[in-house]
Amino acid sequence: MFSNGPEYEARRRRPFVPPSVTLKQIHDAVPKHLLRADPLTSLGYIFRDILFCVTLFFFASSIDSLARSGLGGWIPLSAPWQVKLLETGLWLTYWWWQGLVFAGFFCIAHELGHGTLFKSWYANNIPGFLIDTFILVPFFAWKASHNAHHKAVGSIERDENYVPYLRSDFKLPPQERARRADYAEVFEETPIMTLGRMLVMQAFGWWLYVGFNVMGSKMYPEGTNHFSPYSPLFKKEQRRGILISDIGLTLMASLLVYAASIYGWKAVMMFYFVPYMVLMCTFLHHSDPTIPHYRKEEWSFLRGAAATVDRPILGWMGRFFFHNVSHDHIAHHFFSQAPFYNQPQITEAIRSVLKDDYNYDSTNTFYALYRSFTECVFIEDEGGIVFYKNADGVASRWVAEEAVRGVRGKCGWDDEEQDRLEVEGGWDDE
């Protein structure tokens, strides 16, 4: 359970050579009907998630009576501690499943933000705004920065989030002069401290990003956030949407305060904020010791899109509730305009083209989170293709420099040529 998946180990042992296939080859492999949405299917998924949420709220409102009655007499209870134990178990059950539903809201609103579920701008953006607002996510702000992330994924200079820290950020000595003691002075901590930081990241990492640009792009000045319409994250024409997002968040926060005035803050915490706190982050999509980051001289859209990992996060529960966002993340980056329910078939199509450049990891979700958190610490300030290093300054994977030079020398690698989709005489639409 707590060991690396075989795919991860195979990738870690293999020197890295960047993908040499072209974006046109990827697109040619995918049947075009998979890029089109079915409105009824899309609507069904939205209503399904809402139904789960409402049902679980109803379940939570019945927990007290269910515990006192021993689940309607199914469980004989004779002591107060037994009632309390059952009540605790029921609340834990609610928090887990409602947490998955809230995460599913985040994921399906993310799909609506990409405009993948309906043809109409309004059909995508109105439900996306309402769903995201319910879980206190600034829909139009997140949509703007996330779409920018898709255009520059894997680029150290231009990516929008999960941008690695540099050696110089920690004021470490140069690689050739750094000693073990230098790394220990900066990074050494107890396992309890590591666990605490992991919990803080999972609980508050989202808010640190949208509020303070933590692990966001370094091209933005201090104070950058997702709430100011004048933030450097946004273009002038996006400001109205940012303001609408802010108004939505204010109204939702007011609704929560009003609910607390009637039912008490404890009830609001139990029903809403505790499951909200277990909303899964996207950390594992782009933070992996075996996955490269590129500087501008080595980056192309194809290389960046391939620099992520498909993971069966939480098994069937992750696929069901998270709408394939982790199971088929590579396909999502190559075809962000495709509806999520077609992504499994798209994954199979592009996997046949990428071959060894397709990244999959069956490592247990929680172990993978711990592994990435402890081993994805920083990258070097120099190098066109770099990998994360751990707290000892050691990378899990290395670049096959001779092979990279061979690709440039023999084929004359060019990022525009690799990303080209048009054919001689016009665009290839079929």
C-alpha positions in Angstrom: 0.0 0.0 0.0 2.7 2.5 1.0 5.1 1.9 -1.8 5.7 3.3 -5.3 3.6 2.0 -8.2 5.5 -0.1 -10.8 4.9 2.6 -13.4 6.5 5.2 -11.2 9.5 3.0 -10.5 10.0 2.2 -14.2 9.8 5.9 -15.1 12.2 6.8 -12.3 14.8 4.4 -13.5 14.6 5.6 -17.1 16.6 8.7 -18.2 14.3 11.4 -19.5 14.0 12.3 -23.2 11.3 14.8 -24.1 8.5 13.6 -26.3 9.2 13.7 -30.1 5.7 13.2 -31.4 3.8 16.1 -32.8 0.5 17.7 -31.6 -1.0 16.9 -35.0 -0.3 13.2 -34.5 -2.1 13.4 -31.1 -5.1 15.2 -32.6 -5.2 12.8 -35.6 -5.5 9.8 -33.2 -8.6 11.1 -31.5 -12.0 10.6 -33.2 -13.7 14.1 -33.5 -17.0 13.0 -32.1 -15.3 12.6 -28.7 -14.7 16.3 -28.6 -18.5 17.1 -28.8 -20.7 17.3 -25.8 -24.1 15.7 -25.3 -26.3 18.3 -23.5 -28.6 15.7 -21.9 -25.6 13.8 -20.5 -24.0 17.0 -19.3 -27.2 18.1 -17.6 -27.6 14.6 -16.0 -24.2 14.8 -14.3 -25.0 18.3 -12.9 -28.3 17.2 -11.5 -26.8 14.0 -10.2 -24.2 15.9 -8.1 -26.9 18.3 -6.8 -29.1 15.4 -5.8 -26.2 13.8 -3.9 -25.5 17.0 -2.0 -29.2 17.6 -1.1 -29.6 13.9 0.0 -26.5 14.1 2.2 -27.7 17.4 3.8 -30.9 15.6 4.6 -28.9 12.7 6.1 -26.9 15.0 8.2 -30.0 16.7 9.6 -31.2 13.2 10.7 -28.0 12.1 12.4 -29.1 13.0 15.9 -32.4 11.0 15.6 -30.7 8.2 13.8 -28.1 7.8 16.6 -30.6 8.0 19.4 -32.8 5.4 17.8 -29.9 3.1 16.9 -30.6 3.5 13.2 -34.3 3.0 13.7 -33.8 0.0 16.0 -31.3 -1.9 13.8 -28.5 -1.4 16.3 -29.5 -2.0 20.0 -27.9 0.7 22.2 -27.9 0.6 26.0 -25.4 3.3 27.1 -24.9 7.0 26.3 -21.3 6.3 25.0 -22.7 3.9 22.5 -25.1 6.6 21.1 -22.2 9.1 21.0 -20.0 6.6 19.2 -22.6 5.9 16.6 -23.3 9.6 16.2 -19.6 10.3 15.6 -19.4 7.5 13.0 -22.4 9.0 11.2 -20.9 12.4 11.1 -17.6 11.0 9.8 -19.5 9.2 7.1 -21.3 12.4 6.1 -18.1 14.5 6.1 -16.4 12.0 3.8 -19.1 11.6 1.2 -20.2 15.3 1.2 -16.5 16.2 0.9 -16.4 14.1 -2.2 -19.5 15.8 -3.5 -18.1 19.3 -2.8 -14.9 18.3 -4.7 -17.1 17.1 -7.5 -18.8 20.5 -7.6 -15.3 22.0 -8.0 -14.5 19.6 -10.8 -17.8 20.0 -12.8 -17.6 23.8 -12.4 -14.1 23.5 -13.8 -15.5 21.7 -16.8 -18.1 24.4 -17.2 -15.4 27.0 -17.0 -13.7 25.3 -20.0 -17.0 25.5 -21.9 -17.0 21.7 -22.5 -20.5 20.7 -21.4 -22.8 22.9 -23.6 -22.5 24.9 -26.8 -24.0 28.0 -25.2 -21.8 30.4 -23.2 -24.7 31.0 -20.8 -25.4 27.3 -20.4 -21.8 26.8 -19.3 -21.1 29.9 -17.3 -24.4 30.4 -15.3 -24.4 26.9 -13.7 -20.6 27.1 -13.3 -20.9 30.4 -11.5 -23.7 29.1 -9.2 -22.0 25.8 -8.4 -18.6 27.4 -7.7 -20.1 30.2 -5.6 -21.9 27.6 -3.4 -18.4 26.2 -2.5 -16.9 29.7 -2.2 -14.8 29.5 -5.4 -14.5 32.7 -7.5 -15.7 31.2 -10.8 -14.7 33.8 -13.4 -11.4 34.5 -11.6 -10.5 30.9 -11.4 -11.6 30.4 -15.0 -9.3 33.1 -16.3 -6.2 32.0 -14.4 -6.9 28.3 -15.0 -7.3 28.7 -18.8 -4.0 30.6 -18.8 -2.4 27.7 -16.9 -3.6 25.4 -19.8 -1.8 27.6 -22.3 1.5 27.5 -20.5 1.4 24.2 -18.5 4.9 23.0 -17.5 6.6 26.3 -18.3 8.7 27.6 -15.4 8.4 31.2 -16.6 4.7 31.3 -17.6 2.7 28.6 -15.9 0.1 30.0 -13.5 0.1 27.6 -10.5 2.2 24.9 -8.8 5.3 26.7 -10.0 8.3 25.1 -8.3 10.5 27.0 -5.8 14.1 27.6 -6.9 17.3 26.8 -5.1 17.8 30.5 -4.8 14.4 31.0 -3.1 15.8 29.0 -0.1 19.2 30.9 -0.3 21.0 27.5 -0.6 24.6 27.5 -1.8 25.3 26.5 -5.4 24.9 22.8 -6.2 28.6 22.2 -6.5 29.3 23.7 -3.0 26.2 22.7 -1.1 26.8 20.1 1.7 24.3 17.9 3.5 24.4 20.3 6.5 23.2 23.2 4.2 20.1 21.3 3.2 19.4 20.1 6.7 19.6 23.6 8.1 16.8 24.7 5.7 14.6 21.7 5.4 15.1 19.4 8.4 12.0 18.8 10.4 10.2 16.1 12.4 7.7 13.8 10.8 4.9 15.5 12.9 5.9 18.9 11.3 5.8 17.4 7.9 2.4 16.0 8.5 1.2 19.3 9.9 2.4 21.2 6.8 0.7 18.6 4.5 -2.6 19.1 6.4 -2.3 22.9 6.1 -1.7 22.6 2.4 -4.7 20.3 1.9 -7.0 22.5 4.0 -5.8 26.0 3.1 -3.6 25.6 0.0 -6.4 26.7 -2.3 -7.0 29.9 -0.3 -3.3 30.7 -0.1 -3.2 30.5 -3.9 -6.2 32.5 -4.7 -5.6 35.0 -1.9 -1.8 35.4 -2.0 -0.6 33.7 -5.2 1.3 31.1 -3.1 3.0 28.7 -5.6 1.6 30.9 -8.3 3.6 32.5 -11.2 6.6 34.5 -10.2 6.0 37.0 -13.0 3.3 38.7 -10.9 4.1 41.3 -8.2 3.6 40.7 -4.4 -0.1 41.1 -3.5 -1.4 39.4 -6.6 -4.8 37.7 -5.9 -7.9 36.4 -7.5 -10.3 38.9 -6.0 -9.2 42.3 -7.3 -10.6 43.1 -10.8 -7.4 45.0 -11.3 -5.1 42.1 -10.4 -2.4 41.5 -13.0 -3.8 38.0 -13.4 -6.7 39.5 -15.5 -7.2 41.3 -18.8 -9.3 44.4 -18.9 -12.2 42.6 -20.6 -12.3 40.1 -17.7 -12.8 42.6 -14.9 -16.6 42.5 -15.0 -16.5 38.8 -14.4 -14.1 39.1 -11.5 -16.5 41.6 -9.9 -19.5 39.3 -10.4 -17.5 36.5 -8.8 -16.8 38.8 -5.8 -20.4 39.7 -5.5 -21.4 36.0 -5.6 -18.9 35.1 -2.8 -20.2 38.0 -0.7 -23.8 36.8 -1.1 -22.8 33.2 -0.2 -20.8 34.3 2.8 -23.8 36.4 3.9 -26.0 33.3 3.5 -23.7 31.3 5.7 -23.7 34.0 8.4 -27.5 34.1 8.2 -27.7 30.3 8.6 -25.4 30.6 11.6 -27.6 33.2 13.2 -30.5 30.7 13.0 -28.9 27.3 13.6 -25.6 28.4 15.2 -22.0 28.3 14.0 -21.5 24.7 15.2 -24.2 23.5 12.8 -22.7 25.5 9.9 -19.3 24.1 10.6 -20.6 20.5 10.8 -22.8 20.7 7.7 -20.7 22.9 5.5 -17.1 23.8 6.5 -15.8 20.4 7.6 -16.6 18.6 4.3 -15.4 21.7 2.5 -12.0 21.3 4.3 -11.5 17.9 2.7 -11.9 19.2 -0.8 -9.1 17.6 -2.8 -6.4 19.8 -4.2 -4.9 19.5 -7.6 -1.3 19.2 -6.2 -0.7 15.7 -7.6 -1.5 16.6 -11.1 1.7 18.6 -11.7 3.9 17.8 -8.7 5.8 14.6 -9.1 9.5 13.8 -8.8 9.6 12.0 -12.2 7.9 14.7 -14.2 9.9 17.6 -15.8 9.5 21.3 -15.8 10.7 23.3 -18.8 12.3 26.7 -19.3 11.4 28.7 -22.4 14.2 27.3 -24.6 12.9 23.7 -24.2 9.2 24.3 -23.7 6.4 23.5 -26.2 2.7 23.1 -25.6 3.0 19.4 -26.3 5.9 18.9 -23.9 4.0 20.8 -21.2 0.7 19.0 -21.7 2.5 15.6 -21.5 4.3 16.7 -18.3 1.5 15.6 -16.0 0.3 12.3 -14.6 -2.8 10.3 -14.8 -3.7 8.9 -11.3 -6.5 6.7 -10.1 -7.0 9.0 -7.1 -9.3 7.3 -4.6 -10.1 4.6 -7.1 -13.7 4.4 -8.3 -14.7 7.1 -5.9 -12.3 9.6 -7.6 -13.5 8.7 -11.1 -17.1 8.9 -10.1 -17.1 12.1 -8.0 -14.2 14.0 -9.5 -15.4 13.5 -13.1 -12.2 11.9 -14.5 -10.2 15.0 -13.6 -7.3 12.9 -12.2 -7.8 9.6 -14.0 -7.5 11.4 -17.4 -5.6 14.5 -16.7 -3.2 14.2 -19.6 -6.1 13.9 -22.1 -7.7 17.0 -20.4 -4.6 19.0 -21.1 -4.4 18.0 -24.7 -8.2 18.4 -25.2 -9.5 20.8 -22.6 -12.4 21.5 -24.9 -13.7 17.9 -24.7 -16.4 16.8 -22.2 -15.0 14.9 -19.2 -17.2 11.9 -19.9 -15.4 11.3 -23.2 -11.9 11.6 -21.6 -11.4 7.9 -20.9 -11.7 7.1 -24.6 -9.4 10.1 -25.5 -6.9 8.8 -23.0 -6.7 5.4 -24.8 -6.3 7.1 -28.1 -3.5 9.4 -27.2 -1.8 6.7 -25.1 -1.2 4.8 -28.3 0.7 7.8 -29.7 2.6 8.9 -26.7 3.7 5.3 -25.7 6.5 5.6 -23.2 5.8 9.4 -22.9 2.4 8.6 -21.3 2.7 9.0 -17.6 0.6 6.9 -15.2 1.0 6.2 -11.6 -1.0 3.6 -9.6 0.7 4.6 -6.3 -1.7 4.8 -3.4 -3.2 8.3 -3.3 -2.1 9.2 0.2 1.4 7.8 -0.2 1.8 9.7 -3.5 0.7 12.9 -1.7 3.3 12.3 1.0 6.0 11.4 -1.6 5.4 14.5 -3.7 5.2 16.7 -0.7 8.5 15.5 0.7 10.4 15.1 -2.6 9.1 18.0 -4.7 11.0 20.6 -2.8 12.8 22.8 -5.3 14.4 22.9 -8.7 17.7 24.3 -9.9 17.9 27.9 -11.2 19.5 26.8 -14.4 18.8 24.1 -17.0 16.3 23.9 -19.8 14.7 20.7 -18.5 14.7 20.2 -14.7 13.3 17.9 -12.2 12.3 18.4 -8.6 14.9 17.8 -5.9 14.2 16.6 -2.4 15.3 18.0 1.0 18.8 16.5 0.5 19.2 18.2 -2.9 18.8 14.9 -4.8 16.6 14.4 -7.9 14.8 11.2 -8.5 15.3 11.4 -12.3 17.8 12.9 -14.7 17.8 14.2 -18.3 19.5 12.1 -21.0 21.5 15.1 -22.2 23.1 13.3 -25.1 19.7 12.2 -26.4 18.3 15.7 -26.1 21.3 17.1 -28.0 20.8 14.4 -30.6 17.2 15.4 -31.1 18.2 19.0 -31.6 21.1 18.2 -33.9 19.5 15.5 -36.0 15.9 16.7 -36.2 16.4 20.4 -35.6 13.7 20.3 -32.9 11.4 23.4 -33.1 8.6 24.1 -30.6 6.4 25.7 -33.3 6.8 22.8 -35.6 6.0 20.3 -32.8 2.8 22.2 -31.9 1.6 22.8 -35.5 -1.9 21.5 -36.3 -2.4 22.9 -39.8 -1.5 21.0 -42.9 -0.4 22.2 -46.3 -3.4 23.9 -48.0 -5.3 24.7 -44.8 -6.4 23.3 -41.5 -7.0 19.6 -41.0 -10.4 19.4 -39.4 -11.1 15.8 -39.8 
